[in-house]
Amino acid sequence: MRKSIIIITIFLFASLVVLGFLQSTPAAKFPNISAPELKAKLDMNADLVLLDVRTHSEWDGPLGHLSGALLIPLQELNTRFTELSSFKTKEIVVYCRSGNRSQVATAILRQKGFNAINMLGGMKEWRALLAGDTNQVVK
């Protein structure tokens, strides 16, 4: 029980920190790409890195994930960003379920010198875009 209270307290504190960070950072520091823009780039075989910052269960869940994407959950990003060091010169498109966590991850990566871009609307928007498309890039 005590462990649960500690975990909840840490989660709430982290959420407040993230919200404060987002409110204090100008929107211009968060470049965005829409799902249709990303699809067009992927259709043209653009050289980009796809980074999914959802949880492992979301990655394997009903929304799926983009083919070739890397999975580093937002909660692990600060301790695992070095895994992206070989992509420092590439464009990294960051996505989540709806675009909120990916915006936070984009800010973190940009502060560390990465060329990160937030995908607006996340996998929900991607799925809506591809509804009925037989050439899907989703697994």
N, C-alpha and C positions, 0 to 999 in steps of 0.2 A: 504494500500500500504506500509506504513512504517513498519507495523507488518510483512509483507511478506519479506521485505528487511532484517529485523532483523533475522528472521527465516533462511533465506538463508545464511546470514553471519555466524550464529552459526553453521549451518550444514557444511559449507565449512571449518570453523575453526576446528570443530571436526574431519572432514575427514583428514585434514592435520596432526592433532595430532596422529590419528590412523596410518596413513602412516609412520610418523616419528617413531612411536613406533615399528611398524613391521620391519622397516629397521634397527633399532638399536638393535633388539633382535635376538640372534643366533637361527638358525632353530632348534637346538637340544632341545630347550626349548618348542617346539611344537610337542609333539608326535602325530602321525597320525594313522588312521586306514582306510583301503580301504573299499569300499562298499562290495566286496566279503568277506573280513575278518569279517566285522560286521554281514553279513548275516549268516556266519558259526557260529559265537558266539550266535546269536539269535536262530538259529536252534538247538543249544545245550542248550538252556534255560539259558544262562549265566546271572548272576545277575548284570545287568548294568542299569544305568539311561540314558535315551535318552532325550537330551535337544535340542529343536528347537529354534533357535534365529532369525527366520524370523519374518515378521510382521503378524498381525492377518489375513490380507487378503491373504497373501501367504499361511498361514496355511490351510485356507479354499479353496485355489485356485486349479488349475488343477493338480499340482504336488502332492497334498495331503500332508500327514504327516505320520510319523511312528506311528503305533499303540502303545499306552501306553506312548507316549512322553509327556514331559512337554513343554509348550510354555512360554518362557520369551524372548521377542524381545531384540536384542542387545542394542537398545536405552534405554531399561529399566533395563538392567542387573546390573549396578552399584547400583541401588536403590532397587533391588529385589533379590540379590544373597543370602540373608538370608533365602529365601524360600528353598534353597538347603542345608541348614545346616545339616539336618538329613541324607544327602547323602555324607557327608564329607569323609567317609571311603570307599565309593563305586567308581567304575569306571564310569565316566560321559562321554558319547559320545555326542559331540556337533556337530550339523549340521545346515546347512542353504540351500540356493538354489544351490550354486556352490562351497562352501568351503572357501570363503574369510571372510565373517562375522564370521563364526564359528572359524576360526583361531584367530581372535581378541578376541572372547569370551573365547576361550581356554586359551589364555594368561592371561586374566583378572582372570579367575577362578583359574588357577595355582598359580598366585601371591597371591591369597587369601587362598591357601593351599588345594585346591580341586585336586583330581586325574582326571583331564579333558583331553580328547583326541579328536582331530579334525578329523571329517570324511571327507576324501578327496573327492572332487567332489560334495558333498552335495546331495540334492534330484535329481538333474539332473543325477548324476551317479547312484544313487539308482534306479531310474526309468529305466535307460538304462539296468542295471543289471537284473531287474525283467521283462523286456519286454518278454511276452510270458509265464511267470511263473504263474501258476494258484494258487499257495500257497503264495500270496503276503502278506507282512506285512504292506502294505500301506493302509490307509483309503482314 
